[in-house]
Amino acid sequence: MSKKAAEHHKKAAEHHKKAAEHHEHASKHHESGNHEKAAHHAHTATGHQAHAAHHTCEATKAHTEEHGSK
């Protein structure tokens, strides 16, 4: 695997992990009735998910550039 693709996969994984952490925080705040904090963490998780999707696309592009579209 190309170094460029590997780096994007690593960054995608990091953003997925951060998103999961924020979802966990959102769940705890929601259960305790603090909906404002829950919404904040849910919103932040959404941003990490978007960044993860971007890095996934970039990894795909790197693979395609290196190996073709097979």
PDB file of N, H, CA, C and O in Angstrom:
ATOM      1  N   MET A   1       0.850  -1.170   0.000  1.00  0.00           N
ATOM      2  CA  MET A   1       0.000   0.000   0.000  1.00  0.00           C
ATOM      3  C   MET A   1       0.894   1.232   0.000  1.00  0.00           C
ATOM      4  O   MET A   1       1.945   1.262   0.641  1.00  0.00           O
ATOM      5  N   SER A   2       0.460   2.222  -0.719  1.00  0.00           N
ATOM      6  H   SER A   2      -0.393   2.197  -1.240  1.00  0.00           H
ATOM      7  CA  SER A   2       1.270   3.428  -0.780  1.00  0.00           C
ATOM      8  C   SER A   2       1.292   4.130   0.574  1.00  0.00           C
ATOM      9  O   SER A   2       0.361   4.015   1.371  1.00  0.00           O
ATOM     10  N   LYS A   3       2.368   4.849   0.807  1.00  0.00           N
ATOM     11  H   LYS A   3       3.124   4.942   0.160  1.00  0.00           H
ATOM     12  CA  LYS A   3       2.511   5.590   2.065  1.00  0.00           C
ATOM     13  C   LYS A   3       1.394   6.642   2.180  1.00  0.00           C
ATOM     14  O   LYS A   3       0.855   6.878   3.261  1.00  0.00           O
ATOM     15  N   LYS A   4       1.064   7.263   1.043  1.00  0.00           N
ATOM     16  H   LYS A   4       1.503   7.071   0.165  1.00  0.00           H
ATOM     17  CA  LYS A   4       0.029   8.295   1.035  1.00  0.00           C
ATOM     18  C   LYS A   4      -1.330   7.697   1.426  1.00  0.00           C
ATOM     19  O   LYS A   4      -2.056   8.267   2.240  1.00  0.00           O
ATOM     20  N   ALA A   5      -1.661   6.545   0.836  1.00  0.00           N
ATOM     21  H   ALA A   5      -1.071   6.082   0.175  1.00  0.00           H
ATOM     22  CA  ALA A   5      -2.940   5.891   1.160  1.00  0.00           C
ATOM     23  C   ALA A   5      -2.960   5.456   2.618  1.00  0.00           C
ATOM     24  O   ALA A   5      -3.961   5.636   3.313  1.00  0.00           O
ATOM     25  N   ALA A   6      -1.860   4.888   3.077  1.00  0.00           N
ATOM     26  H   ALA A   6      -1.047   4.742   2.513  1.00  0.00           H
ATOM     27  CA  ALA A   6      -1.786   4.422   4.461  1.00  0.00           C
ATOM     28  C   ALA A   6      -2.006   5.576   5.434  1.00  0.00           C
ATOM     29  O   ALA A   6      -2.687   5.416   6.447  1.00  0.00           O
ATOM     30  N   GLU A   7      -1.442   6.715   5.134  1.00  0.00           N
ATOM     31  H   GLU A   7      -0.888   6.845   4.311  1.00  0.00           H
ATOM     32  CA  GLU A   7      -1.601   7.876   6.019  1.00  0.00           C
ATOM     33  C   GLU A   7      -3.063   8.323   6.069  1.00  0.00           C
ATOM     34  O   GLU A   7      -3.575   8.683   7.129  1.00  0.00           O
ATOM     35  N   HIS A   8      -3.731   8.295   4.908  1.00  0.00           N
ATOM     36  H   HIS A   8      -3.315   8.002   4.047  1.00  0.00           H
ATOM     37  CA  HIS A   8      -5.150   8.674   4.904  1.00  0.00           C
ATOM     38  C   HIS A   8      -5.994   7.655   5.670  1.00  0.00           C
ATOM     39  O   HIS A   8      -6.934   8.038   6.367  1.00  0.00           O
ATOM     40  N   HIS A   9      -5.676   6.372   5.552  1.00  0.00           N
ATOM     41  H   HIS A   9      -4.912   6.061   4.986  1.00  0.00           H
ATOM     42  CA  HIS A   9      -6.401   5.358   6.315  1.00  0.00           C
ATOM     43  C   HIS A   9      -6.207   5.593   7.815  1.00  0.00           C
ATOM     44  O   HIS A   9      -7.153   5.480   8.595  1.00  0.00           O
ATOM     45  N   LYS A  10      -4.981   5.920   8.209  1.00  0.00           N
ATOM     46  H   LYS A  10      -4.213   6.013   7.575  1.00  0.00           H
ATOM     47  CA  LYS A  10      -4.680   6.181   9.619  1.00  0.00           C
ATOM     48  C   LYS A  10      -5.486   7.379  10.125  1.00  0.00           C
ATOM     49  O   LYS A  10      -6.062   7.332  11.212  1.00  0.00           O
ATOM     50  N   LYS A  11      -5.522   8.454   9.327  1.00  0.00           N
ATOM     51  H   LYS A  11      -5.053   8.492   8.445  1.00  0.00           H
ATOM     52  CA  LYS A  11      -6.265   9.645   9.736  1.00  0.00           C
ATOM     53  C   LYS A  11      -7.763   9.366   9.800  1.00  0.00           C
ATOM     54  O   LYS A  11      -8.453   9.865  10.688  1.00  0.00           O
ATOM     55  N   ALA A  12      -8.266   8.569   8.860  1.00  0.00           N
ATOM     56  H   ALA A  12      -7.705   8.163   8.138  1.00  0.00           H
ATOM     57  CA  ALA A  12      -9.688   8.212   8.892  1.00  0.00           C
ATOM     58  C   ALA A  12     -10.002   7.446  10.172  1.00  0.00           C
ATOM     59  O   ALA A  12     -11.009   7.713  10.829  1.00  0.00           O
ATOM     60  N   ALA A  13      -9.149   6.503  10.523  1.00  0.00           N
ATOM     61  H   ALA A  13      -8.331   6.286   9.989  1.00  0.00           H
ATOM     62  CA  ALA A  13      -9.357   5.719  11.738  1.00  0.00           C
ATOM     63  C   ALA A  13      -9.341   6.609  12.978  1.00  0.00           C
ATOM     64  O   ALA A  13     -10.139   6.418  13.894  1.00  0.00           O
ATOM     65  N   GLU A  14      -8.431   7.581  13.003  1.00  0.00           N
ATOM     66  H   GLU A  14      -7.783   7.736  12.259  1.00  0.00           H
ATOM     67  CA  GLU A  14      -8.352   8.493  14.152  1.00  0.00           C
ATOM     68  C   GLU A  14      -9.638   9.305  14.284  1.00  0.00           C
ATOM     69  O   GLU A  14     -10.143   9.495  15.391  1.00  0.00           O
ATOM     70  N   HIS A  15     -10.170   9.785  13.154  1.00  0.00           N
ATOM     71  H   HIS A  15      -9.759   9.631  12.255  1.00  0.00           H
ATOM     72  CA  HIS A  15     -11.410  10.566  13.202  1.00  0.00           C
ATOM     73  C   HIS A  15     -12.597   9.692  13.609  1.00  0.00           C
ATOM     74  O   HIS A  15     -13.481  10.148  14.333  1.00  0.00           O
ATOM     75  N   HIS A  16     -12.621   8.440  13.147  1.00  0.00           N
ATOM     76  H   HIS A  16     -11.903   8.070  12.558  1.00  0.00           H
ATOM     77  CA  HIS A  16     -13.694   7.535  13.572  1.00  0.00           C
ATOM     78  C   HIS A  16     -13.632   7.313  15.082  1.00  0.00           C
ATOM     79  O   HIS A  16     -14.665   7.274  15.750  1.00  0.00           O
ATOM     80  N   LYS A  17     -12.423   7.169  15.617  1.00  0.00           N
ATOM     81  H   LYS A  17     -11.583   7.201  15.075  1.00  0.00           H
ATOM     82  CA  LYS A  17     -12.253   6.969  17.060  1.00  0.00           C
ATOM     83  C   LYS A  17     -12.739   8.201  17.826  1.00  0.00           C
ATOM     84  O   LYS A  17     -13.441   8.077  18.829  1.00  0.00           O
ATOM     85  N   LYS A  18     -12.363   9.388  17.348  1.00  0.00           N
ATOM     86  H   LYS A  18     -11.793   9.489  16.533  1.00  0.00           H
ATOM     87  CA  LYS A  18     -12.790  10.617  18.020  1.00  0.00           C
ATOM     88  C   LYS A  18     -14.307  10.771  17.942  1.00  0.00           C
ATOM     89  O   LYS A  18     -14.943  11.199  18.906  1.00  0.00           O
ATOM     90  N   ALA A  19     -14.885  10.421  16.792  1.00  0.00           N
ATOM     91  H   ALA A  19     -14.368  10.074  16.009  1.00  0.00           H
ATOM     92  CA  ALA A  19     -16.343  10.503  16.652  1.00  0.00           C
ATOM     93  C   ALA A  19     -17.017   9.573  17.652  1.00  0.00           C
ATOM     94  O   ALA A  19     -17.999   9.950  18.292  1.00  0.00           O
ATOM     95  N   ALA A  20     -16.495   8.367  17.786  1.00  0.00           N
ATOM     96  H   ALA A  20     -15.698   8.060  17.266  1.00  0.00           H
ATOM     97  CA  ALA A  20     -17.073   7.413  18.737  1.00  0.00           C
ATOM     98  C   ALA A  20     -16.998   7.949  20.162  1.00  0.00           C
ATOM     99  O   ALA A  20     -17.942   7.791  20.936  1.00  0.00           O
ATOM    100  N   GLU A  21     -15.885   8.577  20.509  1.00  0.00           N
ATOM    101  H   GLU A  21     -15.118   8.705  19.880  1.00  0.00           H
ATOM    102  CA  GLU A  21     -15.750   9.156  21.854  1.00  0.00           C
ATOM    103  C   GLU A  21     -16.793  10.245  22.089  1.00  0.00           C
ATOM    104  O   GLU A  21     -17.381  10.323  23.168  1.00  0.00           O
ATOM    105  N   HIS A  22     -17.020  11.078  21.087  1.00  0.00           N
ATOM    106  H   HIS A  22     -16.542  11.014  20.210  1.00  0.00           H
ATOM    107  CA  HIS A  22     -18.010  12.148  21.238  1.00  0.00           C
ATOM    108  C   HIS A  22     -19.429  11.576  21.302  1.00  0.00           C
ATOM    109  O   HIS A  22     -20.273  12.100  22.028  1.00  0.00           O
ATOM    110  N   HIS A  23     -19.693  10.517  20.556  1.00  0.00           N
ATOM    111  H   HIS A  23     -19.007  10.091  19.966  1.00  0.00           H
ATOM    112  CA  HIS A  23     -21.006   9.878  20.648  1.00  0.00           C
ATOM    113  C   HIS A  23     -21.220   9.315  22.057  1.00  0.00           C
ATOM    114  O   HIS A  23     -22.322   9.391  22.600  1.00  0.00           O
ATOM    115  N   GLU A  24     -20.167   8.755  22.639  1.00  0.00           N
ATOM    116  H   GLU A  24     -19.271   8.693  22.198  1.00  0.00           H
ATOM    117  CA  GLU A  24     -20.256   8.230  23.998  1.00  0.00           C
ATOM    118  C   GLU A  24     -20.565   9.357  24.988  1.00  0.00           C
ATOM    119  O   GLU A  24     -21.408   9.203  25.871  1.00  0.00           O
ATOM    120  N   HIS A  25     -19.876  10.487  24.833  1.00  0.00           N
ATOM    121  H   HIS A  25     -19.190  10.612  24.116  1.00  0.00           H
ATOM    122  CA  HIS A  25     -20.145  11.640  25.698  1.00  0.00           C
ATOM    123  C   HIS A  25     -21.583  12.132  25.498  1.00  0.00           C
ATOM    124  O   HIS A  25     -22.280  12.444  26.463  1.00  0.00           O
ATOM    125  N   ALA A  26     -22.012  12.197  24.246  1.00  0.00           N
ATOM    126  H   ALA A  26     -21.446  11.944  23.462  1.00  0.00           H
ATOM    127  CA  ALA A  26     -23.373  12.653  23.960  1.00  0.00           C
ATOM    128  C   ALA A  26     -24.395  11.747  24.630  1.00  0.00           C
ATOM    129  O   ALA A  26     -25.384  12.220  25.188  1.00  0.00           O
ATOM    130  N   SER A  27     -24.150  10.452  24.571  1.00  0.00           N
ATOM    131  H   SER A  27     -23.346  10.068  24.117  1.00  0.00           H
ATOM    132  CA  SER A  27     -25.061   9.495  25.196  1.00  0.00           C
ATOM    133  C   SER A  27     -25.158   9.725  26.702  1.00  0.00           C
ATOM    134  O   SER A  27     -26.254   9.744  27.262  1.00  0.00           O
ATOM    135  N   LYS A  28     -24.019   9.899  27.350  1.00  0.00           N
ATOM    136  H   LYS A  28     -23.129   9.884  26.895  1.00  0.00           H
ATOM    137  CA  LYS A  28     -24.007  10.113  28.798  1.00  0.00           C
ATOM    138  C   LYS A  28     -24.720  11.407  29.179  1.00  0.00           C
ATOM    139  O   LYS A  28     -25.492  11.439  30.138  1.00  0.00           O
ATOM    140  N   HIS A  29     -24.457  12.480  28.421  1.00  0.00           N
ATOM    141  H   HIS A  29     -23.830  12.455  27.642  1.00  0.00           H
ATOM    142  CA  HIS A  29     -25.116  13.756  28.713  1.00  0.00           C
ATOM    143  C   HIS A  29     -26.620  13.657  28.470  1.00  0.00           C
ATOM    144  O   HIS A  29     -27.415  14.220  29.223  1.00  0.00           O
ATOM    145  N   HIS A  30     -27.002  12.948  27.426  1.00  0.00           N
ATOM    146  H   HIS A  30     -26.356  12.491  26.814  1.00  0.00           H
ATOM    147  CA  HIS A  30     -28.424  12.806  27.125  1.00  0.00           C
ATOM    148  C   HIS A  30     -29.133  12.048  28.250  1.00  0.00           C
ATOM    149  O   HIS A  30     -30.220  12.429  28.685  1.00  0.00           O
ATOM    150  N   GLU A  31     -28.497  10.971  28.708  1.00  0.00           N
ATOM    151  H   GLU A  31     -27.615  10.662  28.354  1.00  0.00           H
ATOM    152  CA  GLU A  31     -29.079  10.175  29.798  1.00  0.00           C
ATOM    153  C   GLU A  31     -29.220  10.989  31.087  1.00  0.00           C
ATOM    154  O   GLU A  31     -30.147  10.770  31.867  1.00  0.00           O
ATOM    155  N   SER A  32     -28.298  11.925  31.303  1.00  0.00           N
ATOM    156  H   SER A  32     -27.545  12.103  30.669  1.00  0.00           H
ATOM    157  CA  SER A  32     -28.364  12.730  32.525  1.00  0.00           C
ATOM    158  C   SER A  32     -29.253  13.966  32.358  1.00  0.00           C
ATOM    159  O   SER A  32     -29.421  14.748  33.293  1.00  0.00           O
ATOM    160  N   GLY A  33     -29.819  14.133  31.164  1.00  0.00           N
ATOM    161  H   GLY A  33     -29.683  13.498  30.404  1.00  0.00           H
ATOM    162  CA  GLY A  33     -30.738  15.242  30.929  1.00  0.00           C
ATOM    163  C   GLY A  33     -30.082  16.524  30.463  1.00  0.00           C
ATOM    164  O   GLY A  33     -30.761  17.539  30.312  1.00  0.00           O
ATOM    165  N   ASN A  34     -28.774  16.505  30.230  1.00  0.00           N
ATOM    166  H   ASN A  34     -28.223  15.680  30.352  1.00  0.00           H
ATOM    167  CA  ASN A  34     -28.082  17.701  29.768  1.00  0.00           C
ATOM    168  C   ASN A  34     -28.048  17.686  28.236  1.00  0.00           C
ATOM    169  O   ASN A  34     -27.038  17.351  27.617  1.00  0.00           O
ATOM    170  N   HIS A  35     -29.172  18.056  27.658  1.00  0.00           N
ATOM    171  H   HIS A  35     -29.993  18.328  28.160  1.00  0.00           H
ATOM    172  CA  HIS A  35     -29.338  17.934  26.215  1.00  0.00           C
ATOM    173  C   HIS A  35     -28.481  18.917  25.426  1.00  0.00           C
ATOM    174  O   HIS A  35     -28.106  18.639  24.287  1.00  0.00           O
ATOM    175  N   GLU A  36     -28.171  20.053  26.020  1.00  0.00           N
ATOM    176  H   GLU A  36     -28.475  20.279  26.945  1.00  0.00           H
ATOM    177  CA  GLU A  36     -27.324  21.026  25.315  1.00  0.00           C
ATOM    178  C   GLU A  36     -25.918  20.453  25.103  1.00  0.00           C
ATOM    179  O   GLU A  36     -25.363  20.547  24.008  1.00  0.00           O
ATOM    180  N   LYS A  37     -25.350  19.864  26.151  1.00  0.00           N
ATOM    181  H   LYS A  37     -25.800  19.788  27.041  1.00  0.00           H
ATOM    182  CA  LYS A  37     -24.028  19.254  26.017  1.00  0.00           C
ATOM    183  C   LYS A  37     -24.088  18.034  25.102  1.00  0.00           C
ATOM    184  O   LYS A  37     -23.154  17.782  24.341  1.00  0.00           O
ATOM    185  N   ALA A  38     -25.175  17.279  25.173  1.00  0.00           N
ATOM    186  H   ALA A  38     -25.934  17.483  25.791  1.00  0.00           H
ATOM    187  CA  ALA A  38     -25.340  16.117  24.297  1.00  0.00           C
ATOM    188  C   ALA A  38     -25.337  16.561  22.835  1.00  0.00           C
ATOM    189  O   ALA A  38     -24.692  15.943  21.989  1.00  0.00           O
ATOM    190  N   ALA A  39     -26.060  17.629  22.555  1.00  0.00           N
ATOM    191  H   ALA A  39     -26.584  18.131  23.242  1.00  0.00           H
ATOM    192  CA  ALA A  39     -26.122  18.133  21.185  1.00  0.00           C
ATOM    193  C   ALA A  39     -24.748  18.612  20.716  1.00  0.00           C
ATOM    194  O   ALA A  39     -24.371  18.397  19.564  1.00  0.00           O
ATOM    195  N   HIS A  40     -24.012  19.252  21.602  1.00  0.00           N
ATOM    196  H   HIS A  40     -24.318  19.426  22.538  1.00  0.00           H
ATOM    197  CA  HIS A  40     -22.672  19.721  21.248  1.00  0.00           C
ATOM    198  C   HIS A  40     -21.778  18.547  20.858  1.00  0.00           C
ATOM    199  O   HIS A  40     -21.089  18.602  19.839  1.00  0.00           O
ATOM    200  N   HIS A  41     -21.788  17.489  21.664  1.00  0.00           N
ATOM    201  H   HIS A  41     -22.348  17.444  22.492  1.00  0.00           H
ATOM    202  CA  HIS A  41     -20.941  16.340  21.367  1.00  0.00           C
ATOM    203  C   HIS A  41     -21.415  15.622  20.103  1.00  0.00           C
ATOM    204  O   HIS A  41     -20.595  15.133  19.326  1.00  0.00           O
ATOM    205  N   ALA A  42     -22.706  15.555  19.897  1.00  0.00           N
ATOM    206  H   ALA A  42     -23.373  15.952  20.528  1.00  0.00           H
ATOM    207  CA  ALA A  42     -23.224  14.929  18.673  1.00  0.00           C
ATOM    208  C   ALA A  42     -22.788  15.720  17.445  1.00  0.00           C
ATOM    209  O   ALA A  42     -22.413  15.144  16.424  1.00  0.00           O
ATOM    210  N   HIS A  43     -22.840  17.026  17.554  1.00  0.00           N
ATOM    211  H   HIS A  43     -23.144  17.494  18.383  1.00  0.00           H
ATOM    212  CA  HIS A  43     -22.414  17.888  16.450  1.00  0.00           C
ATOM    213  C   HIS A  43     -20.917  17.714  16.171  1.00  0.00           C
ATOM    214  O   HIS A  43     -20.501  17.633  15.015  1.00  0.00           O
ATOM    215  N   THR A  44     -20.127  17.657  17.221  1.00  0.00           N
ATOM    216  H   THR A  44     -20.466  17.723  18.160  1.00  0.00           H
ATOM    217  CA  THR A  44     -18.684  17.471  17.072  1.00  0.00           C
ATOM    218  C   THR A  44     -18.387  16.107  16.446  1.00  0.00           C
ATOM    219  O   THR A  44     -17.500  15.988  15.601  1.00  0.00           O
ATOM    220  N   ALA A  45     -19.126  15.088  16.859  1.00  0.00           N
ATOM    221  H   ALA A  45     -19.847  15.185  17.545  1.00  0.00           H
ATOM    222  CA  ALA A  45     -18.957  13.753  16.282  1.00  0.00           C
ATOM    223  C   ALA A  45     -19.233  13.777  14.781  1.00  0.00           C
ATOM    224  O   ALA A  45     -18.535  13.127  14.003  1.00  0.00           O
ATOM    225  N   THR A  46     -20.244  14.521  14.387  1.00  0.00           N
ATOM    226  H   THR A  46     -20.811  15.049  15.019  1.00  0.00           H
ATOM    227  CA  THR A  46     -20.583  14.627  12.970  1.00  0.00           C
ATOM    228  C   THR A  46     -19.425  15.226  12.175  1.00  0.00           C
ATOM    229  O   THR A  46     -19.148  14.793  11.056  1.00  0.00           O
ATOM    230  N   GLY A  47     -18.761  16.201  12.740  1.00  0.00           N
ATOM    231  H   GLY A  47     -18.986  16.552  13.649  1.00  0.00           H
ATOM    232  CA  GLY A  47     -17.596  16.793  12.071  1.00  0.00           C
ATOM    233  C   GLY A  47     -16.477  15.785  11.901  1.00  0.00           C
ATOM    234  O   GLY A  47     -15.849  15.729  10.844  1.00  0.00           O
ATOM    235  N   HIS A  48     -16.222  14.992  12.926  1.00  0.00           N
ATOM    236  H   HIS A  48     -16.732  15.038  13.784  1.00  0.00           H
ATOM    237  CA  HIS A  48     -15.181  13.960  12.813  1.00  0.00           C
ATOM    238  C   HIS A  48     -15.566  12.908  11.774  1.00  0.00           C
ATOM    239  O   HIS A  48     -14.710  12.409  11.043  1.00  0.00           O
ATOM    240  N   GLN A  49     -16.848  12.576  11.712  1.00  0.00           N
ATOM    241  H   GLN A  49     -17.543  12.982  12.306  1.00  0.00           H
ATOM    242  CA  GLN A  49     -17.296  11.612  10.707  1.00  0.00           C
ATOM    243  C   GLN A  49     -17.068  12.158   9.297  1.00  0.00           C
ATOM    244  O   GLN A  49     -16.674  11.420   8.394  1.00  0.00           O
ATOM    245  N   ALA A  50     -17.317  13.441   9.119  1.00  0.00           N
ATOM    246  H   ALA A  50     -17.638  14.041   9.852  1.00  0.00           H
ATOM    247  CA  ALA A  50     -17.093  14.054   7.805  1.00  0.00           C
ATOM    248  C   ALA A  50     -15.609  14.034   7.441  1.00  0.00           C
ATOM    249  O   ALA A  50     -15.251  13.759   6.296  1.00  0.00           O
ATOM    250  N   HIS A  51     -14.749  14.324   8.415  1.00  0.00           N
ATOM    251  H   HIS A  51     -15.040  14.548   9.346  1.00  0.00           H
ATOM    252  CA  HIS A  51     -13.314  14.287   8.151  1.00  0.00           C
ATOM    253  C   HIS A  51     -12.851  12.863   7.835  1.00  0.00           C
ATOM    254  O   HIS A  51     -11.992  12.663   6.976  1.00  0.00           O
ATOM    255  N   ALA A  52     -13.416  11.886   8.522  1.00  0.00           N
ATOM    256  H   ALA A  52     -14.114  12.049   9.220  1.00  0.00           H
ATOM    257  CA  ALA A  52     -13.068  10.488   8.260  1.00  0.00           C
ATOM    258  C   ALA A  52     -13.463  10.114   6.829  1.00  0.00           C
ATOM    259  O   ALA A  52     -12.707   9.445   6.124  1.00  0.00           O
ATOM    260  N   ALA A  53     -14.640  10.545   6.412  1.00  0.00           N
ATOM    261  H   ALA A  53     -15.254  11.089   6.985  1.00  0.00           H
ATOM    262  CA  ALA A  53     -15.100  10.256   5.045  1.00  0.00           C
ATOM    263  C   ALA A  53     -14.168  10.902   4.016  1.00  0.00           C
ATOM    264  O   ALA A  53     -13.869  10.301   2.984  1.00  0.00           O
ATOM    265  N   HIS A  54     -13.716  12.109   4.294  1.00  0.00           N
ATOM    266  H   HIS A  54     -13.959  12.597   5.132  1.00  0.00           H
ATOM    267  CA  HIS A  54     -12.788  12.786   3.392  1.00  0.00           C
ATOM    268  C   HIS A  54     -11.493  11.984   3.254  1.00  0.00           C
ATOM    269  O   HIS A  54     -11.000  11.779   2.144  1.00  0.00           O
ATOM    270  N   HIS A  55     -10.948  11.535   4.376  1.00  0.00           N
ATOM    271  H   HIS A  55     -11.348  11.701   5.277  1.00  0.00           H
ATOM    272  CA  HIS A  55      -9.693  10.774   4.324  1.00  0.00           C
ATOM    273  C   HIS A  55      -9.895   9.422   3.643  1.00  0.00           C
ATOM    274  O   HIS A  55      -8.986   8.921   2.981  1.00  0.00           O
ATOM    275  N   THR A  56     -11.067   8.835   3.798  1.00  0.00           N
ATOM    276  H   THR A  56     -11.805   9.242   4.336  1.00  0.00           H
ATOM    277  CA  THR A  56     -11.364   7.585   3.094  1.00  0.00           C
ATOM    278  C   THR A  56     -11.342   7.814   1.584  1.00  0.00           C
ATOM    279  O   THR A  56     -10.781   7.010   0.840  1.00  0.00           O
ATOM    280  N   CYS A  57     -11.943   8.895   1.139  1.00  0.00           N
ATOM    281  H   CYS A  57     -12.399   9.549   1.744  1.00  0.00           H
ATOM    282  CA  CYS A  57     -11.930   9.229  -0.298  1.00  0.00           C
ATOM    283  C   CYS A  57     -10.510   9.481  -0.787  1.00  0.00           C
ATOM    284  O   CYS A  57     -10.137   9.039  -1.874  1.00  0.00           O
ATOM    285  N   GLU A  58      -9.726  10.182   0.006  1.00  0.00           N
ATOM    286  H   GLU A  58     -10.029  10.540   0.889  1.00  0.00           H
ATOM    287  CA  GLU A  58      -8.345  10.457  -0.386  1.00  0.00           C
ATOM    288  C   GLU A  58      -7.516   9.173  -0.443  1.00  0.00           C
ATOM    289  O   GLU A  58      -6.646   9.038  -1.304  1.00  0.00           O
ATOM    290  N   ALA A  59      -7.774   8.242   0.455  1.00  0.00           N
ATOM    291  H   ALA A  59      -8.481   8.352   1.154  1.00  0.00           H
ATOM    292  CA  ALA A  59      -7.076   6.952   0.418  1.00  0.00           C
ATOM    293  C   ALA A  59      -7.440   6.202  -0.861  1.00  0.00           C
ATOM    294  O   ALA A  59      -6.579   5.595  -1.499  1.00  0.00           O
ATOM    295  N   THR A  60      -8.712   6.247  -1.230  1.00  0.00           N
ATOM    296  H   THR A  60      -9.411   6.740  -0.712  1.00  0.00           H
ATOM    297  CA  THR A  60      -9.160   5.595  -2.461  1.00  0.00           C
ATOM    298  C   THR A  60      -8.471   6.205  -3.676  1.00  0.00           C
ATOM    299  O   THR A  60      -8.028   5.484  -4.570  1.00  0.00           O
ATOM    300  N   LYS A  61      -8.381   7.521  -3.707  1.00  0.00           N
ATOM    301  H   LYS A  61      -8.741   8.107  -2.980  1.00  0.00           H
ATOM    302  CA  LYS A  61      -7.687   8.193  -4.811  1.00  0.00           C
ATOM    303  C   LYS A  61      -6.227   7.762  -4.870  1.00  0.00           C
ATOM    304  O   LYS A  61      -5.702   7.502  -5.953  1.00  0.00           O
ATOM    305  N   ALA A  62      -5.577   7.685  -3.734  1.00  0.00           N
ATOM    306  H   ALA A  62      -6.003   7.896  -2.854  1.00  0.00           H
ATOM    307  CA  ALA A  62      -4.169   7.286  -3.693  1.00  0.00           C
ATOM    308  C   ALA A  62      -3.997   5.856  -4.200  1.00  0.00           C
ATOM    309  O   ALA A  62      -3.048   5.563  -4.927  1.00  0.00           O
ATOM    310  N   HIS A  63      -4.903   4.974  -3.820  1.00  0.00           N
ATOM    311  H   HIS A  63      -5.674   5.212  -3.229  1.00  0.00           H
ATOM    312  CA  HIS A  63      -4.849   3.600  -4.314  1.00  0.00           C
ATOM    313  C   HIS A  63      -5.000   3.567  -5.834  1.00  0.00           C
ATOM    314  O   HIS A  63      -4.261   2.872  -6.532  1.00  0.00           O
ATOM    315  N   THR A  64      -5.958   4.320  -6.320  1.00  0.00           N
ATOM    316  H   THR A  64      -6.558   4.884  -5.752  1.00  0.00           H
ATOM    317  CA  THR A  64      -6.240   4.355  -7.750  1.00  0.00           C
ATOM    318  C   THR A  64      -5.041   4.906  -8.521  1.00  0.00           C
ATOM    319  O   THR A  64      -4.682   4.376  -9.573  1.00  0.00           O
ATOM    320  N   GLU A  65      -4.431   5.951  -8.010  1.00  0.00           N
ATOM    321  H   GLU A  65      -4.723   6.381  -7.155  1.00  0.00           H
ATOM    322  CA  GLU A  65      -3.254   6.535  -8.672  1.00  0.00           C
ATOM    323  C   GLU A  65      -2.097   5.531  -8.742  1.00  0.00           C
ATOM    324  O   GLU A  65      -1.352   5.485  -9.721  1.00  0.00           O
ATOM    325  N   GLU A  66      -1.968   4.740  -7.691  1.00  0.00           N
ATOM    326  H   GLU A  66      -2.573   4.778  -6.896  1.00  0.00           H
ATOM    327  CA  GLU A  66      -0.854   3.789  -7.634  1.00  0.00           C
ATOM    328  C   GLU A  66      -1.138   2.499  -8.395  1.00  0.00           C
ATOM    329  O   GLU A  66      -0.250   1.960  -9.056  1.00  0.00           O
ATOM    330  N   HIS A  67      -2.362   2.005  -8.306  1.00  0.00           N
ATOM    331  H   HIS A  67      -3.083   2.442  -7.769  1.00  0.00           H
ATOM    332  CA  HIS A  67      -2.662   0.669  -8.832  1.00  0.00           C
ATOM    333  C   HIS A  67      -3.656   0.654  -9.990  1.00  0.00           C
ATOM    334  O   HIS A  67      -3.940  -0.414 -10.531  1.00  0.00           O
ATOM    335  N   GLY A  68      -4.177   1.781 -10.375  1.00  0.00           N
ATOM    336  H   GLY A  68      -3.945   2.649  -9.935  1.00  0.00           H
ATOM    337  CA  GLY A  68      -5.199   1.804 -11.406  1.00  0.00           C
ATOM    338  C   GLY A  68      -6.560   1.553 -10.803  1.00  0.00           C
ATOM    339  O   GLY A  68      -6.690   1.429  -9.585  1.00  0.00           O
ATOM    340  N   SER A  69      -7.568   1.478 -11.637  1.00  0.00           N
ATOM    341  H   SER A  69      -7.462   1.579 -12.626  1.00  0.00           H
ATOM    342  CA  SER A  69      -8.958   1.385 -11.142  1.00  0.00           C
ATOM    343  C   SER A  69      -9.464  -0.047 -11.040  1.00  0.00           C
ATOM    344  O   SER A  69     -10.675  -0.266 -11.010  1.00  0.00           O
ATOM    345  N   LYS A  70      -8.565  -1.026 -10.987  1.00  0.00           N
ATOM    346  H   LYS A  70      -7.581  -0.848 -11.012  1.00  0.00           H
ATOM    347  CA  LYS A  70      -8.974  -2.434 -10.896  1.00  0.00           C
ATOM    348  C   LYS A  70      -9.529  -2.763  -9.540  1.00  0.00           C
ATOM    349  O   LYS A  70      -9.920  -3.904  -9.293  1.00  0.00           O
TER     350      LYS A  70
END
